[in-house]
Each structure stands twice: as C-alpha cells, then as structure tokens.
Amino acid sequence: QVQLVESGGDSVQAGGSLKLSCAASGVPKTRYCMAWFRQVPGKEREGVAMLDTATGPTYYADSVKGRFTISQDDARMTLTLQMNSLKPEDTAMYYCAAGKKFLWQRCGADGSITFNVWGQGTQVTVSS
C-alpha cells in the first residue's frame, strides 16, 4: 500500500527557494506516476510537476518551467520538489500524489492518470 507524507513547506520572500519532500512508502519501481499538485482556496487543483517512477520527470506546468525541479531518490522512498525563484503566485497548499499507469501511458496533466493516493499537504507562502 502506497503512503505519502509531505514536508518542507514554509514562508519565504519572493526570489527565494524551498525544497519540498514527500516520504513515500510502497511505491513500485514501474508503472507508477508521482506528482506534485498545488491548490489555492477557491481555485482548481493544479498539476505542477510529474514523473514516471521508471523513467524520471515527464511534466512541468508552464508556470513553473525553469524554476521547479521534480526528482526521486534511487530507492523511490523520497519525492522532492526543488522550487527556485519563487513568486507570490506560487503560494498554495502543495500535495504529493501517486497513481498507477499502464506501460504505454505518459505521466502528464491531461487527466488520463488517476492519482488516488495523496499526502496531507504542506503550505508554501511567498511574500512580495
């Protein structure tokens, strides 16, 4: 059974950096997508970055390209999101998520992957 626990959220000034971590247990080596989502109250949840546990990063939202990096350690026990050059609009609750995939599927934000395991979230606040 996959379980996820996020940490690393904090309050920072614009231009600063944060590293979010997601302690993951029970994640298989293949046929799984791992992702970071974020949500602001009153707005839809947004997929920020995703990776295939077998091949690595597969998706970044346009709003974070070049600033955020998703990665996993070799044992797939920790999923991280390195966030640089933070902006006030990055303020949100950030969630780690996992979902199964068929071999031919790509881990992306098109809605084809059902992320059915979620962490509790960690708050990121960026002040101007």
C-alpha positions in Angstrom: 0.0 0.0 0.0 1.4 3.4 -1.0 1.6 6.1 1.7 2.8 9.7 1.3 3.8 12.3 3.8 4.9 15.8 2.7 7.2 18.2 4.5 9.2 21.3 3.8 6.5 24.0 3.4 7.4 27.4 4.8 7.0 31.1 4.3 9.6 32.8 2.1 10.2 36.0 0.3 9.9 36.3 -3.5 13.0 35.2 -5.2 13.8 32.7 -2.5 13.9 28.9 -2.7 12.3 25.9 -0.9 12.6 22.2 -1.2 9.6 20.1 -0.6 9.9 16.4 0.3 7.5 13.6 0.2 8.3 10.4 2.1 6.8 7.6 0.1 6.4 4.0 1.1 5.2 1.1 -1.0 5.8 2.8 -4.4 6.6 0.2 -7.1 9.6 0.5 -9.4 7.5 0.7 -12.6 4.0 1.6 -13.8 3.5 4.4 -11.3 3.3 8.2 -11.7 4.4 10.5 -8.9 3.4 14.1 -8.9 3.2 17.4 -7.0 -0.1 19.4 -7.2 -1.0 22.7 -5.6 -4.2 24.3 -4.7 -5.3 27.8 -3.6 -8.7 28.1 -1.8 -11.4 28.8 -4.3 -9.4 27.6 -7.3 -9.0 24.2 -9.0 -6.1 22.0 -8.1 -3.2 22.4 -10.5 -0.6 19.7 -11.5 2.8 21.3 -11.0 5.3 18.5 -11.9 5.1 14.8 -12.5 7.4 11.9 -13.0 7.3 8.3 -14.1 9.0 6.1 -11.4 10.7 4.1 -14.1 12.0 7.0 -16.4 12.0 10.3 -14.5 10.4 13.7 -14.9 7.7 13.9 -17.6 5.8 17.1 -17.0 6.1 20.6 -15.7 3.3 23.3 -15.7 4.2 26.2 -17.9 4.1 28.5 -14.8 7.0 26.6 -13.1 9.2 25.5 -16.0 12.8 26.5 -15.5 12.2 27.2 -11.8 11.0 23.9 -10.3 12.6 20.5 -10.5 10.9 17.2 -9.5 13.1 14.2 -8.6 13.1 11.0 -6.7 15.9 9.1 -4.9 17.2 5.8 -6.2 15.1 3.8 -3.7 12.0 5.8 -4.6 11.5 6.5 -1.0 11.5 10.3 -1.3 10.0 12.5 -3.9 11.3 16.1 -3.9 10.3 19.4 -5.5 13.1 22.0 -5.6 11.5 25.4 -6.0 13.7 28.3 -7.0 12.9 32.0 -7.9 9.6 31.7 -6.0 6.9 34.2 -6.8 3.9 35.3 -4.7 1.6 33.4 -7.2 3.3 30.1 -6.1 1.6 30.5 -2.7 -0.6 27.4 -2.2 -1.0 24.2 -0.4 1.2 21.6 -2.1 0.3 18.0 -2.3 2.3 14.9 -3.2 0.3 12.2 -5.1 0.7 8.8 -6.7 -1.2 6.8 -9.3 -0.9 3.6 -11.3 -0.2 3.8 -15.1 -0.2 1.3 -17.9 3.1 0.8 -19.6 2.1 2.9 -22.6 0.7 5.8 -20.6 2.6 9.0 -20.0 2.6 10.8 -16.7 1.0 14.1 -17.6 -1.7 16.6 -16.7 -4.2 15.5 -19.3 -6.3 13.7 -16.8 -5.5 10.2 -18.1 -3.8 9.2 -14.9 -5.9 8.7 -11.8 -3.9 9.9 -8.8 -5.6 8.0 -6.0 -3.1 8.3 -3.2 -2.5 11.7 -1.6 -0.5 13.2 1.2 -1.9 15.7 3.7 -0.3 18.7 2.1 2.3 21.3 3.1 1.7 25.1 2.9 4.0 27.3 0.9 3.6 31.1 1.3 5.6 33.5 -0.8 5.6 37.2 0.1 6.4 40.1 -2.1 
